[in-house]
Amino acid sequence: MLHLTSNRLILAKTESTYGVDAAPTGVDALRVRNLSHASFEADTVDRAHVVPHFGEQSKSHTKMHRKVSFEMLAYGSGAAGTAPVWGDLMTACGFSETVAADSSVTYKPMSGDNGSLTIYYHQDGRRSKLTGARGKVTLSLSSQAVPVLKFEFIGMWSPVTQVAQVAPEFASAVDPQVLTKLLTPTFTLHGHALAMKSLEIDFGIEVSYRNLVGYEGVNKTGGTVTANMQSLLPDLSTLDAEALAVNATRGALQLVHGTLAGNILEIQGGQVQIMSPKEEDDGGVRMLGCQLLFHPSSGNDEIQIIAR
């Protein structure tokens, strides 16, 4: 029997009790792209018996778990103050979620775990399951492209089962918007407006799977937010990136993408440091490229992702 690669679907649902199957159904289907297989991951233990001959000996699998990765377009829910479809994924990556009714939903990193997911990966009649899934995420913002969230989740292992393909009921969503001068009205760094070409944010989330006597789970163990930015090279009177880097000066970053309520994505960082600024060539045009470090102010506030 053939199993077609194209017949794939992923479901994810927040667990009310960590590691207990939340039983996602068609209403929990996610619109994703670049979906990986829910791979079998494990270590091996060599029994290493002494024998009077050459040849392989039996090995045992240990620390069995699953890993899956995919991308989601970072579009809004269509209603300000209603969490976007990717909101539960963010909480499972260790972000807090604060809802302001009819206004906004704000995600900020936490120093520890928050939610967890049960993820079902359907592959043409076969289902792989991850429970207790937690993960990491990056955010890609590039001119003439739609913002993209890139997720990778690790979860506890369960056997593959033969099940009927689920009929997805994708959550309604507004059309994703491309970053342009018209649709992305604000990008400022240290209080100065720049002509940004790209901003790649890595939330630096560290997660690890553990299987001990009396404990099994996936936990967030660290996180440091960095970004790589490229913009048109500004005049020195606008932004002297080298001087700011030499003096380890911190300042604010703000990006606002979208113009209609319910489909606006805003990024804020209050203590952003410019690192290793370089002049770069882009088709004969001089560009500024640099790394950005996002520092916390009072803790767990180095960056905010706001859907409004």
The 8 nearest C-alpha neighbors of each residue, nearest first, counted from 0:
[[1, 2, 3, 123, 124, 125, 161, 4],
 [0, 2, 3, 123, 4, 124, 122, 6],
 [3, 1, 123, 4, 0, 122, 124, 6],
 [4, 2, 5, 6, 123, 1, 122, 7],
 [3, 5, 6, 2, 7, 122, 123, 1],
 [4, 6, 3, 7, 123, 122, 2, 8],
 [7, 5, 123, 4, 3, 122, 8, 121],
 [8, 6, 122, 121, 5, 123, 4, 9],
 [7, 9, 121, 120, 10, 122, 6, 28],
 [8, 10, 120, 119, 28, 29, 121, 11],
 [11, 9, 28, 119, 27, 118, 29, 23],
 [12, 10, 118, 27, 117, 23, 116, 119],
 [11, 13, 23, 116, 117, 27, 21, 14],
 [14, 12, 116, 115, 117, 15, 87, 21],
 [13, 15, 21, 16, 116, 115, 17, 117],
 [14, 16, 13, 17, 21, 19, 115, 114],
 [17, 15, 14, 19, 18, 21, 20, 115],
 [16, 18, 19, 131, 14, 115, 15, 114],
 [17, 19, 131, 130, 16, 20, 14, 216],
 [20, 18, 17, 16, 21, 14, 130, 131],
 [19, 21, 22, 117, 130, 18, 14, 131],
 [20, 22, 14, 117, 23, 19, 12, 13],
 [23, 21, 20, 24, 117, 12, 119, 118],
 [24, 22, 12, 27, 21, 11, 10, 25],
 [25, 23, 26, 27, 22, 10, 28, 165],
 [24, 26, 167, 168, 27, 28, 166, 165],
 [27, 25, 168, 24, 28, 169, 167, 170],
 [28, 26, 10, 25, 24, 11, 23, 12],
 [29, 27, 10, 25, 167, 26, 169, 9],
 [30, 28, 31, 10, 9, 169, 27, 11],
 [29, 31, 71, 28, 169, 32, 9, 72],
 [32, 30, 71, 70, 29, 69, 34, 33],
 [31, 33, 70, 34, 69, 71, 30, 72],
 [34, 32, 69, 70, 35, 31, 68, 71],
 [33, 35, 69, 32, 68, 31, 36, 70],
 [36, 34, 68, 67, 69, 37, 33, 38],
 [35, 37, 38, 67, 34, 120, 68, 66],
 [38, 36, 67, 66, 65, 35, 120, 127],
 [37, 39, 36, 65, 66, 40, 67, 35],
 [38, 40, 65, 64, 41, 37, 66, 63],
 [41, 39, 64, 65, 63, 38, 66, 42],
 [42, 40, 63, 62, 61, 60, 64, 43],
 [41, 43, 61, 60, 62, 44, 63, 40],
 [44, 42, 60, 59, 61, 58, 45, 41],
 [43, 45, 59, 58, 46, 60, 42, 61],
 [46, 44, 58, 47, 43, 59, 57, 56],
 [45, 47, 48, 58, 44, 57, 56, 59],
 [48, 46, 45, 49, 56, 57, 58, 44],
 [49, 47, 46, 50, 56, 45, 57, 51],
 [48, 50, 47, 51, 52, 46, 56, 53],
 [49, 51, 52, 48, 53, 47, 54, 56],
 [50, 52, 49, 53, 48, 54, 56, 55],
 [53, 51, 50, 54, 49, 55, 56, 48],
 [54, 52, 55, 51, 50, 56, 49, 48],
 [55, 53, 56, 52, 50, 51, 57, 47],
 [56, 54, 57, 53, 58, 47, 45, 52],
 [57, 55, 58, 54, 47, 46, 45, 48],
 [58, 56, 46, 59, 45, 55, 47, 44],
 [57, 59, 45, 44, 46, 43, 56, 60],
 [58, 60, 44, 43, 61, 45, 57, 46],
 [59, 61, 43, 42, 41, 44, 58, 63],
 [60, 62, 42, 63, 43, 41, 59, 44],
 [63, 61, 41, 42, 210, 64, 60, 209],
 [64, 62, 41, 61, 40, 156, 60, 42],
 [63, 65, 156, 155, 40, 154, 39, 41],
 [66, 64, 39, 154, 38, 156, 40, 153],
 [65, 67, 153, 38, 37, 152, 154, 64],
 [68, 66, 37, 152, 35, 151, 36, 38],
 [69, 67, 151, 35, 150, 34, 152, 66],
 [68, 70, 34, 33, 150, 32, 149, 31],
 [69, 71, 149, 32, 31, 148, 33, 150],
 [72, 70, 31, 148, 147, 73, 32, 149],
 [71, 73, 147, 74, 146, 148, 145, 70],
 [74, 72, 146, 147, 148, 71, 75, 175],
 [75, 73, 175, 72, 262, 173, 76, 174],
 [74, 76, 262, 83, 77, 261, 173, 306],
 [75, 77, 83, 172, 78, 261, 81, 82],
 [76, 78, 261, 75, 173, 262, 172, 79],
 [77, 79, 261, 76, 81, 80, 260, 101],
 [80, 78, 261, 307, 102, 101, 103, 81],
 [79, 81, 103, 101, 102, 100, 104, 99],
 [82, 80, 79, 78, 76, 83, 104, 103],
 [81, 83, 86, 104, 76, 80, 84, 306],
 [84, 82, 76, 75, 86, 85, 81, 74],
 [83, 85, 86, 82, 76, 87, 170, 75],
 [86, 84, 88, 83, 87, 89, 73, 71],
 [85, 87, 89, 83, 88, 84, 82, 90],
 [88, 86, 90, 89, 85, 91, 13, 84],
 [89, 87, 91, 85, 86, 90, 92, 116],
 [88, 90, 92, 86, 91, 87, 94, 85],
 [89, 91, 94, 93, 87, 92, 114, 88],
 [92, 90, 114, 115, 133, 88, 89, 93],
 [93, 91, 134, 89, 90, 135, 133, 94],
 [92, 94, 112, 113, 90, 91, 109, 108],
 [95, 93, 108, 90, 107, 109, 89, 106],
 [94, 96, 107, 106, 90, 108, 109, 97],
 [95, 97, 106, 105, 94, 98, 104, 90],
 [98, 96, 105, 104, 106, 95, 99, 103],
 [99, 97, 104, 100, 80, 103, 96, 105],
 [98, 100, 103, 102, 80, 104, 101, 97],
 [99, 101, 80, 102, 98, 103, 81, 79],
 [102, 100, 80, 79, 99, 103, 81, 78],
 [101, 103, 80, 79, 100, 99, 307, 104],
 [104, 102, 80, 307, 99, 79, 306, 98],
 [103, 105, 98, 306, 97, 80, 305, 82],
 [106, 104, 305, 97, 96, 304, 306, 103],
 [107, 105, 96, 304, 95, 303, 94, 305],
 [108, 106, 303, 94, 95, 302, 300, 109],
 [109, 107, 94, 299, 93, 95, 110, 106],
 [110, 108, 94, 299, 111, 93, 95, 107],
 [111, 109, 299, 108, 112, 221, 93, 222],
 [112, 110, 109, 219, 93, 220, 113, 221],
 [113, 111, 93, 219, 218, 114, 109, 110],
 [112, 114, 93, 90, 91, 94, 111, 115],
 [115, 113, 91, 90, 112, 13, 116, 93],
 [116, 114, 91, 132, 131, 133, 14, 13],
 [117, 115, 13, 132, 14, 12, 131, 118],
 [116, 118, 130, 12, 11, 129, 21, 20],
 [119, 117, 11, 129, 10, 128, 116, 120],
 [120, 118, 128, 10, 9, 127, 121, 11],
 [119, 121, 9, 127, 126, 8, 128, 37],
 [122, 120, 126, 8, 7, 125, 9, 119],
 [121, 123, 7, 125, 124, 6, 126, 120],
 [122, 124, 6, 2, 125, 3, 7, 121],
 [125, 123, 163, 162, 164, 122, 161, 126],
 [126, 124, 161, 122, 121, 160, 123, 162],
 [127, 125, 121, 160, 120, 159, 122, 161],
 [126, 128, 159, 120, 119, 37, 121, 160],
 [127, 129, 119, 157, 118, 120, 126, 130],
 [128, 130, 154, 118, 155, 117, 156, 132],
 [131, 129, 117, 18, 155, 154, 132, 20],
 [130, 132, 18, 154, 115, 17, 116, 155],
 [133, 131, 154, 116, 130, 153, 115, 152],
 [134, 132, 91, 152, 115, 92, 153, 217],
 [135, 133, 152, 92, 151, 153, 206, 91],
 [134, 136, 204, 92, 151, 150, 152, 205],
 [135, 137, 150, 149, 202, 151, 148, 138],
 [136, 138, 201, 149, 200, 148, 202, 139],
 [139, 137, 148, 200, 147, 199, 149, 140],
 [138, 140, 199, 147, 146, 198, 200, 141],
 [141, 139, 146, 198, 197, 199, 138, 147],
 [142, 140, 197, 144, 196, 198, 143, 139],
 [141, 143, 178, 196, 144, 179, 197, 140],
 [142, 144, 178, 177, 179, 141, 145, 196],
 [145, 143, 177, 142, 141, 178, 146, 140],
 [144, 146, 177, 176, 178, 147, 175, 72],
 [147, 145, 140, 73, 139, 72, 144, 148],
 [146, 148, 72, 139, 73, 138, 71, 145],
 [147, 149, 138, 71, 70, 137, 73, 72],
 [148, 150, 70, 137, 136, 69, 138, 147],
 [151, 149, 136, 68, 69, 135, 70, 148],
 [150, 152, 68, 134, 135, 67, 136, 69],
 [153, 151, 134, 133, 67, 66, 132, 68],
 [152, 154, 66, 132, 133, 65, 134, 67],
 [155, 153, 132, 129, 130, 131, 65, 64],
 [154, 156, 64, 130, 129, 131, 65, 157],
 [157, 155, 64, 65, 129, 63, 154, 158],
 [156, 158, 128, 159, 155, 129, 127, 64],
 [159, 157, 160, 156, 127, 128, 126, 39],
 [158, 160, 127, 126, 157, 125, 161, 128],
 [161, 159, 126, 125, 162, 158, 127, 124],
 [160, 162, 125, 124, 126, 159, 163, 127],
 [163, 161, 124, 125, 160, 164, 126, 165],
 [162, 164, 124, 165, 161, 125, 123, 126],
 [163, 165, 124, 162, 123, 166, 121, 125],
 [166, 164, 25, 167, 163, 24, 121, 8],
 [165, 167, 25, 164, 168, 24, 26, 28],
 [168, 166, 25, 28, 169, 165, 26, 27],
 [169, 167, 26, 25, 28, 170, 166, 27],
 [168, 170, 28, 167, 26, 171, 29, 30],
 [171, 169, 172, 168, 26, 84, 28, 29],
 [172, 170, 169, 173, 76, 77, 168, 84],
 [173, 171, 76, 77, 170, 174, 75, 74],
 [172, 174, 77, 175, 75, 76, 74, 262],
 [173, 175, 176, 172, 74, 75, 262, 77],
 [176, 174, 74, 173, 145, 177, 72, 73],
 [177, 175, 145, 174, 178, 257, 182, 74],
 [176, 178, 145, 144, 143, 179, 175, 182],
 [179, 177, 142, 143, 183, 144, 182, 145],
 [180, 178, 182, 181, 183, 142, 143, 177],
 [179, 181, 183, 182, 184, 178, 185, 142],
 [180, 182, 179, 183, 184, 178, 258, 257],
 [183, 181, 257, 179, 180, 184, 178, 256],
 [184, 182, 256, 180, 179, 178, 257, 181],
 [183, 185, 182, 181, 180, 255, 256, 186],
 [186, 184, 255, 254, 183, 187, 253, 256],
 [185, 187, 254, 253, 192, 193, 255, 188],
 [186, 188, 192, 191, 253, 190, 252, 193],
 [187, 189, 252, 190, 191, 251, 192, 253],
 [190, 188, 250, 251, 191, 252, 187, 249],
 [189, 191, 188, 187, 251, 192, 250, 252],
 [192, 190, 187, 188, 189, 193, 237, 238],
 [193, 191, 187, 186, 188, 190, 194, 185],
 [192, 194, 195, 187, 186, 191, 230, 188],
 [195, 193, 230, 231, 196, 192, 186, 233],
 [196, 194, 230, 193, 197, 229, 231, 186],
 [195, 197, 230, 142, 229, 141, 194, 198],
 [198, 196, 141, 229, 228, 140, 195, 142],
 [197, 199, 228, 140, 227, 141, 139, 200],
 [198, 200, 139, 227, 226, 138, 140, 197],
 [201, 199, 226, 138, 137, 225, 202, 139],
 [202, 200, 137, 203, 225, 226, 224, 199],
 [201, 203, 224, 204, 137, 223, 200, 225],
 [204, 202, 222, 223, 201, 224, 205, 225],
 [205, 203, 222, 135, 202, 221, 206, 223],
 [204, 206, 221, 220, 219, 222, 203, 207],
 [207, 205, 219, 218, 220, 134, 204, 217],
 [206, 208, 217, 218, 209, 219, 205, 220],
 [207, 209, 217, 216, 218, 210, 206, 153],
 [210, 208, 216, 215, 211, 217, 207, 62],
 [209, 211, 215, 62, 214, 216, 208, 212],
 [212, 210, 214, 213, 215, 209, 62, 216],
 [211, 213, 214, 210, 215, 209, 216, 62],
 [212, 214, 211, 215, 210, 216, 209, 62],
 [215, 213, 211, 212, 210, 216, 209, 217],
 [216, 214, 210, 209, 211, 213, 217, 208],
 [215, 217, 209, 208, 131, 218, 214, 210],
 [216, 218, 208, 207, 133, 209, 154, 131],
 [217, 219, 206, 207, 220, 112, 216, 208],
 [218, 220, 206, 112, 205, 111, 221, 207],
 [219, 221, 205, 206, 218, 111, 207, 222],
 [222, 220, 205, 204, 219, 223, 110, 206],
 [221, 223, 204, 203, 205, 202, 224, 220],
 [224, 222, 203, 202, 225, 204, 221, 293],
 [223, 225, 202, 203, 293, 201, 292, 222],
 [226, 224, 292, 201, 291, 293, 200, 202],
 [227, 225, 200, 291, 199, 290, 201, 228],
 [226, 228, 290, 199, 198, 289, 291, 200],
 [229, 227, 198, 289, 197, 288, 290, 226],
 [228, 230, 288, 197, 196, 287, 195, 286],
 [231, 229, 195, 196, 287, 194, 286, 232],
 [230, 232, 286, 194, 287, 233, 285, 195],
 [231, 233, 286, 287, 285, 230, 234, 278],
 [234, 232, 231, 238, 237, 235, 193, 287],
 [235, 233, 237, 236, 238, 232, 239, 231],
 [236, 234, 239, 238, 237, 233, 240, 232],
 [235, 237, 234, 238, 239, 233, 191, 240],
 [238, 236, 234, 235, 233, 191, 239, 192],
 [239, 237, 235, 240, 236, 233, 234, 191],
 [238, 240, 235, 242, 241, 243, 237, 236],
 [239, 241, 243, 242, 238, 244, 276, 273],
 [240, 242, 244, 243, 239, 245, 276, 275],
 [243, 241, 245, 244, 239, 240, 246, 247],
 [242, 244, 240, 248, 246, 241, 245, 247],
 [243, 245, 241, 247, 273, 242, 246, 274],
 [246, 244, 242, 247, 243, 241, 248, 274],
 [245, 247, 243, 248, 244, 242, 241, 249],
 [248, 246, 244, 245, 243, 272, 249, 273],
 [249, 247, 243, 246, 272, 244, 250, 273],
 [248, 250, 272, 271, 270, 247, 251, 189],
 [251, 249, 189, 270, 271, 269, 248, 272],
 [250, 252, 269, 189, 268, 270, 271, 188],
 [253, 251, 188, 268, 187, 267, 189, 269],
 [254, 252, 267, 187, 266, 186, 268, 251],
 [253, 255, 186, 266, 185, 265, 256, 187],
 [256, 254, 265, 185, 183, 264, 184, 266],
 [255, 257, 183, 264, 263, 182, 265, 254],
 [258, 256, 263, 182, 183, 259, 262, 264],
 [257, 259, 263, 182, 260, 256, 262, 183],
 [260, 258, 262, 257, 261, 263, 307, 77],
 [261, 259, 262, 79, 307, 263, 78, 258],
 [260, 262, 77, 78, 79, 307, 75, 76],
 [261, 263, 75, 260, 259, 77, 257, 74],
 [262, 264, 257, 307, 256, 306, 261, 260],
 [265, 263, 306, 256, 305, 255, 257, 307],
 [264, 266, 255, 305, 254, 304, 256, 306],
 [267, 265, 304, 254, 253, 303, 305, 255],
 [268, 266, 253, 303, 302, 252, 269, 265],
 [269, 267, 302, 252, 251, 301, 270, 271],
 [268, 270, 251, 250, 271, 252, 267, 301],
 [271, 269, 250, 249, 294, 251, 268, 293],
 [272, 270, 293, 249, 250, 292, 251, 294],
 [271, 273, 249, 292, 291, 248, 274, 247],
 [274, 272, 291, 244, 290, 292, 289, 271],
 [273, 275, 290, 244, 291, 276, 289, 272],
 [276, 274, 289, 290, 277, 273, 244, 241],
 [277, 275, 289, 288, 274, 241, 240, 287],
 [278, 276, 288, 287, 289, 279, 275, 286],
 [277, 279, 287, 286, 288, 285, 276, 280],
 [280, 278, 286, 285, 287, 277, 288, 281],
 [279, 281, 285, 284, 283, 286, 282, 278],
 [282, 280, 284, 283, 285, 279, 286, 231],
 [283, 281, 284, 280, 285, 279, 286, 231],
 [282, 284, 281, 280, 285, 286, 279, 231],
 [285, 283, 281, 282, 280, 286, 231, 279],
 [286, 284, 280, 279, 232, 281, 278, 231],
 [285, 287, 232, 231, 279, 278, 230, 280],
 [288, 286, 232, 278, 230, 229, 277, 231],
 [289, 287, 229, 277, 276, 228, 278, 286],
 [290, 288, 276, 228, 275, 227, 274, 277],
 [289, 291, 227, 274, 226, 273, 228, 275],
 [292, 290, 273, 226, 225, 272, 274, 227],
 [291, 293, 225, 272, 271, 294, 224, 273],
 [294, 292, 271, 301, 224, 270, 225, 291],
 [293, 295, 301, 270, 271, 292, 296, 272],
 [296, 294, 301, 298, 300, 297, 299, 270],
 [295, 297, 298, 300, 294, 301, 270, 269],
 [296, 298, 295, 300, 299, 301, 294, 270],
 [299, 297, 295, 300, 296, 301, 110, 109],
 [300, 298, 109, 108, 301, 295, 107, 110],
 [301, 299, 295, 298, 302, 107, 296, 297],
 [302, 300, 295, 294, 293, 268, 299, 296],
 [303, 301, 268, 300, 267, 107, 304, 293],
 [302, 304, 107, 267, 106, 266, 305, 268],
 [305, 303, 266, 106, 105, 265, 107, 267],
 [304, 306, 105, 265, 104, 264, 303, 307],
 [307, 305, 264, 104, 103, 263, 105, 265],
 [306, 103, 79, 263, 261, 260, 102, 80]]
